[in-house]
Amino acid sequence: MTRTATVRKYGRSTRKQTAEVLFAQLPRTPVKADPEPEPEPEPAREPGLDVGDLPVDEVSQIAEKLEATRLEDTSTRDEETESHIPDQVPSLDKSAEIKTEAAQDEPPREADPDDHHKQEELEPEEHEAPAYDDLRVLTWADLCPAGDRIEKIAEASYAEVYRITNAHGTSIIKVVRLQSPIKPQTKAQERSGLVDEEPHAEEDMQGELRISEWLADIPGFVVYKEQYVVQGKAPKALLETHQAFHRRMKRKDPDRLQFYPSPSRYLDDTRFLVVELGDAGTALEDFELTSISQVWDIFLLTALALARAEDLVEFEHRDLHEGNLCIRQVRPPTPKPSDSNTSAIQFGFSGLDITILDYGLSRATDPDSDQPPATVVAYDLEKDLPLFQSTHAPQCTVYRQMRSFLIHADRIHPLPAKDHTTPYLISRATGEPISWKGYHPYTNVLWLAYLYAYLIGHFKGGDKRELKRFRRETAELRAHLDPAAPRGVLSFPSAGEVVRFAVEAGWVGEGQVVDLGGEGTSEEDKEEG
């Protein structure tokens, strides 16, 4: 691809934090392989994405080619950092590298309570008084009066998700039960295996709402409308859609448990925080993939959205499964031009748009923090270790991969479910108890790897040759996404580097990165092709 002289940027530079040392054992951005590299024997590996027989970059070539992969000027980087890249696991901090090598064969040790208290002193949590007393209080009848349609569409972290449709349009509401009374379970509900989701203190929701506000202006994230309190007994329509949702889920997964209480148990004093959002479309798990252009656009749009959010608010989603990614058809699909000038461009032909939902487990930095330490909002997943022990769905593997990376600072050593029972284990990179407040954008890469595998596995297009061609063209991308790839295969450290790779491959035009094109191929991109 012919490069333009103009430097393209898709956001402002991120602040560097001390947590960046966690990348000491994560290989740097992958570069395109030479035509005839020397192959490296592949060691035994755990099941993961299908890497195939792919070339392995020599370390000496990496140092020469890193500059070629940049879309922005890197001439101000420290020359010493650029001149030395250790074998296989380039380190941003030499002392962290030595510490990791020394501890390589040692099992993670349990955290000393004093260490954790020391960490809490260094990272004080900010508590804001909840403002829900100032919100208007509605009844369920106010929220969905006669003539409106309410439909339960999903269950997110701590929340039930409904779609409300009336003559004025459509909205999505997230409903979170606050600490308030509710009827006890009936004997029939007990026999059915109902497991009540615990009510949440009002301050628990503040973090997610703040992150929603920070992301609101970034393409690919949900539009925030309003929040209010709903109190009282449930109408018949709410009960019916709740029951219909669980019948549908049971058909898909007979072993699925019901975690949210039946609306028949709501009392006059049962309170909910309701967050109203713009309609994001259909959840990916319910969307039928019928063309390979849809696969390209869903993956690349998600990577672009995460890359922008990383750059602007140091964002990690940490729960980006197929239920938290919504798809909309915003314009008719357009055919991909067949002439040679545009053949490399793959982005923007499906007419789809995506929306990333549910920031209950997410992490972000306040973009208005002028002076260090910056304000960080992050859910502490160490308080929810059963999340890492569960095996009920494919996404559970990604939760364990995330936590294992925090512990080892290395993607090569995922811990099995049985090893996620002790909170606040010591990180081999920092020597401190692991903290989910740190910025680890590699978690976004893990979810992009999960998304790639999901799209491949659920493609229903009639022409399977398209899928084979897609797999062949993205083989190197797939290898660099794969957390189970051999150590010699470089890993993306962030979603931003996934986007950089896609631009260098010619799949996305630089103008599309800036403008979130989506209208097919621009004239500028045609010239670049």
N, C-alpha and C positions, 0 to 999 in steps of 0.2 A: 504494500500500500504506500502510495506517495504521501509523504508527510507535508503538511502545510507549515509555513513559517510562524503563523500565529499560535500562541500558546492558549490552549483551551482549559478553562477551569470550571468545575461544577459546584464549587462551594468554597467557603473560606478555610484557611488552614486550621487544623486542630491543635489544641494545646497538648504539649507533651507532659505526661504524668510519670511519677515514679513507678507506677504499675507496668510501664512499658518493658521493664526487665523481664516480665513473663514471656517475652518473645525471644529470650536467649536461646531456647532450644527449638524455635520454629523457623524453618528455612525461609529465606527471603523470597520476594516475588519471582515466580518462574518466568523464564524467557523462552522464546521459541528455540527448539532444538536444531542443531546442525544436521545436514542431510545424513552424515555417516558418523554418528557418535559411537564410542565403544560401549557395548552393552555391559550392564552390571548384573551379576547373578541376583535373582530375587529371593530374599529370605522367606522363611515360613511366615505366614501372615494370617490374621483372623479374617473371616468373611467380611467383605465390604463391597464397594462399587467395583465393577469389572474394569481393571486397569488395562489388561492385555499386555502384549509385548511392545512396550513403549520405550523410546530412547531416554537415556538418563544424561542430564547435562553434566559436563565436567566442571569442577569448581573454578578452574582457571578461566573457563569461558564465561562464567557468571559475572566475574568482576569486569570483564570487557564489555558485556552486553547490558548490564543494568541500566546504564544511561540511555540506551536505545529504547527502553520500554517506557520512558517517562513522557507524560504529556505536558509537564510543566518544568520550568527551569530548575535544575538541581545543582547548579554551579556553586551554590553557597554551602553545600554540604561539607562536613569535616573531611578533609583529604585522608586523614589517618583511618577514619572509619571505612572509607571506600577502598583503601589499599590493602586491607587485611580481612579476608573472609575464611575462617577455619573450615576444615573439611566437614561436609555434610550438615553441620548444625551451626551456621553463622551466629555469632553472639554480638548483641549490642552492649554487653557489659562483661568484661573479661573475668571479673571476680565472680559474677554469677555463674559463668561457664565452669570455672574451677570448682565452685561449690557443688554444682550439679554433677560433675564427673565424679567427685569424691563420694557423693551420696547415691550413685547410680544403682548400686546393688542393695541398698538399704530400703526396707519397707517404710512407708510413711508413718511417722511417729504421731502419737496423740498429742494434742495441743496442751501445753501447760496453761492452767487457768490464769496465771499471772501474765503470760504472753497475751492472752486474749484481752484481759483488762487493759494492758498497755496499749494494744491496738485500738480499743475503744476510746482511750484517751487521745490518741493521735487522730482518730477519725470520729469526732463527736457527731452524733445524729441530731439533725434539726427537727424539732417537733413544733408544728403549727397548730394552733387551736382550730378545731373543725368549725366550719362556718355554716353547717347545715341548718342551724336554728334560724338563719336568715333566708333560707330557701323557701319558696312557696310549697305548701303541702296540698297534694291532690288526692283524690280517691281513684280507684281503678276505673270507676264509671266516668270520671273526668278525663282520664288518660285514653280510654277507648269507648266513647259513647256509642249508642245504638246507631247502626249504619256504617261504622268503621270496621275494618277487618284487622284482627290481631292474629299473628302466626308465630309460634315458637320455632326458631330456625337453628339454634346452636346452644351449646353450653361452653362457656369460656372459663378462664381462671376466675373462680369466685362468683361468677355471674351467669345468669340466664339471658339469652339474647332473643329478642322478638322483633318482628317487622310489623309496623302499623301502617295501613293504607287507607286513605280517604280521598275525598274529592280534591283536596289541595295538594296531594302528593304522597310520598312515602318517606318514612323515617325508620331508623333502627334504634331500639332502646336496649341498653344493658341494665339489668335489674339485679341489685346486690342487696341481700337481706341484711339489715343492720341488727344490732343487739336489741331484741324485742321479743315479746312472748309469742308462742305458737302452740297449737294443739298438739298433744302427744300423739305418737303413732298408734294407729289401730292395730289389732292383732293380725289382720290381713296384710297390712303394710309391713309389719315385722316379719311375717312369713315370706313376703316377696323379696326380702333382702334390701329394703330401702336403707340407704346410708345417708343421713342428713348432712349436708354441707353446713359447716359451722357458721353462725352469723359473724359479721365482721364489725369491729369497732370503726367508728366514723373516720378516725384518723388513718386507718389502713388504706382508704381509697384516695387519700390526698396525693400520694406519689403518682399513681396512674393518671390522675386528672392533670397533674402538672406536666407530665410527659406528653399527654395528649395535646396540651396547649402549645408546647414547644415544637411538636411535629406538625401542627395543623396546616402550616403553609408549605410543607414539603410535598411535592407530587408523589402519590402512591400511598399516602396515609389518610386516615379517616377524617372527615369533616366534623368538627365538634360544634354542636348547636346549643345545648342547654343542659342544665341539671336541676333536679327537683326531688322532693321526697313524696313517695306515694304511701298511703297508710290505709289499712282497713281490709275488710273481707274481699275475696275475689269474686268477680262475676262469672257466669256460666261460660262465657266465651273463653276466658283464660283457662279454666279447668279443661275444657274440651281440647284446646290446642296443646296443652301440656300432655294430655293423655295420647293424643294423636302423634306427637313427637316421639314419645317413648315407645309406642307400638312400632313406629317406623325404625327406630334405632334397634329394637329387639329383633326385627327381621334381619337387619344387617349383622348384628352381633348378639346371638342368644344369651351369651354370658354377661352382657353389659349390665352394670348395676345402675340403679337410679339414685343419684346423689342429691338431687334437689327436692325439697318437700312438695307434696301435692298442694296446689292452691286451695283445696278443700280444708286445709288445716290453718289458713290465715284467720287471725282474730281482728277485732276492731283496732287493737293497739299494735299489730304487726307492721313494722316500718321497713321501707326499702329506699335505698338511694337509686334513682333512675338517671342515667346519662343518655341524652338523646343525641344521635349521630346521623349524618347523612347516609342514605342508602348506598351500600357498597356493592350490591349485586349478589351473585350466587357464590357460596363457598366452593372452593376448589374441589372439595370431596364430593360435591353434587354436580360438578360441571363436566360435561362430556367433551373430551379432547378429540376432535375429528380431523384436524389438519396440522401439519408439522409447523406451519407459521404460528399457530397458537402456542405450541411448545416453545418455540424460539422467544416469542414476545412475553409470555408469562415469566420465563426464567430471567430474561434480560431486564424486563421492567422491575422485577423484584430486586435484582442486583443493583440497578440504578437507584431505586428508592432507598435501599439500605446504605449505599455508598454516600448519598447526600446526607442522610441522617447521621452517619458516622462523622462526616466532615463538619456538620453544623452543631451537633449536640453530643457527639461521642456516644452514639446510640448502639445498644445491643438489644435485640428483641428477646432472645432466649426461649421462645416458645412458638416458633413459626412453622407449625404443622399445617396440613391441608385444611383444617377447620378455621384457621386464622388468616387465610388468604382468600380474598373474594375477587370474582371476575365479573366484568361487565362488557357487553358489546356496545361500544360507544359510536361506531360508524361501520359501514359495510367493509368487508375485507377487500383488499386490492391484490391483483396478481403481481407476483414478483417479476420485474423486467428480466428478459432473457439475454439482453445484450451484454457484452463483456465488461463494459464500463461499470455496471452496477451489480454484477453477479456475486460479489463478495458480501454485499449488504444483506443481512437477514432480518433486520429489526424493523417493525412498524407496518407489517403487511396484513396482520390478522384483524385489525379494527378493535382489538381488545384493550381494556385498561384493567389495572389491578388496584386493590386497596388492602393494605396490611392492617389487621385488627388486633385488639387485645394486648395491652401493655402491662398486664398484671404482674408478669415476671421480669419486666424489662429494666434496663438501666440507661440513664442519660445524665448529661451534665448541663446545668443551667447555662444557656447561651449568654445571659446577661451578667454572669459572674465576672466582674471586672478585675478583682484581685484574688490571688490564691489565699487560702484553699477554696477552690470552686465548689459550689453547691452541687452535690450529687444525689440523685434519686435512684435507689436500687432496692429491689426486693431481696431480702436475705434468704436465699434458698437453703441455707444450713438449718433453718427452722422447719424445713419441709423435706427431710431426708427420704420419706417413703416415695417421693417423686423419682428418686434415683434407683430405688429398689424395685419399682414396678416393671413388669414385662408384658403388660396387657396389650400394648400397641407398638408398632415399629418406631414411633417417635421417642419411646422411652430410652432407646439406645443413644439418642442424641443428648438427652439429659445427662447420661453417664459419661459420654464423651466430653461434654462441657466441664463437668466437675473434675474428671480425670486430668484434663488439661490444666486446670487451676492448680492441682496438686503436683503434677509432674513437670509443668511447663513444657510439655512434649506430647504430641499427638500419638506417638507410637505406643504408649502404655495405657490403654483404656482399662479401667478397673471393672470387674464384674459386679453384678447387683449386690452380692453378699458383702462386698467391701465398702459399701456406702452406708455404714451404720454409725460411724463416729463423726460428730460434727467438728468443724474447725480444725481439720488436719493441717499439718505444716506444709507450706509450699516449698518445693526444692529450689525455687528461683529466689524467693525473698527471705526464707528462713522464718517467716511469720505465719500465723494461722491464715488460711485462705479467706479472702474477703470478696464478696460479690459486688462491693462498691468500686473495685478496680475496673479499669477499662481494658477489656479483652476482646477486640473486634473479631478474633478468630472464631468466636462462637457464631457470628453471622455466617462465616464460611461453612461451618458444620451444618447449619440449616439450609444453606444453598445447595450443599451436597445432598441433603435429604430431599430437597425440592426437585433436583435434577433426577434422582432415582425414582421419585414418585411420578414425575411427568413421563419418563420412559415406560414405567410399568403400567400406566393407565391410559396410554395412547390407544384410541379406538379407531383411528383412521383406516380407511379401506385399503390404501396402498402401503403395504409394509416396506416397500422399497424406500419410501420417504424416511421411515424410521431408521433403516439401515444406513442411509446416507447421512442422516443427522448424527447417529452414533459414530460413524467414521470421521465426520468433519470435526466433531467435538471430543475426539478421543484424548487429545492432550489436555484439554480443559478438564475432562472427567478425572484424569490422573492427578492433576494438581488440586482438585477438590477433595479427592478421596482420603479420608483420615487414616485408612488402613493401607495406603500405598507404601511401598518400600521406602526406607529412610532416604535413599538417594534421589527419590522423586520430590521435587520442591513443592511446598505447600503455599497457597495464598494466605497471607496474614490478615486480610480484611476483605470486605465486599468491594471496597474501592479498587483493590488490585484485581479483582475479578473483572470489573468494568474496564480497567486499563488493558487487561489481556484481550477482552472482546474487541476493543477499539483497535489494538495492534493487529488482531486477526482480520480486521476489516468487516466484521459482522455488524458493528455499530459505527455510524459516522460521528466524527468529533462534534459536528453541529448538533446531532441528536443528543449527545451527552449534555450539551449546554441547554438545549431547548426542549428536551424530552420529546423530540420529533414526533414519532408515532403516526405521521401522515404519509408513511411510505418513505421514499428516498428523495431528499432535497437535491436541488441543483448543485449545491456545494459538495454533497456527498457523492454525486455522480462524477464530479471532477476528481474526487479523491480515489474512487473505486479503481 
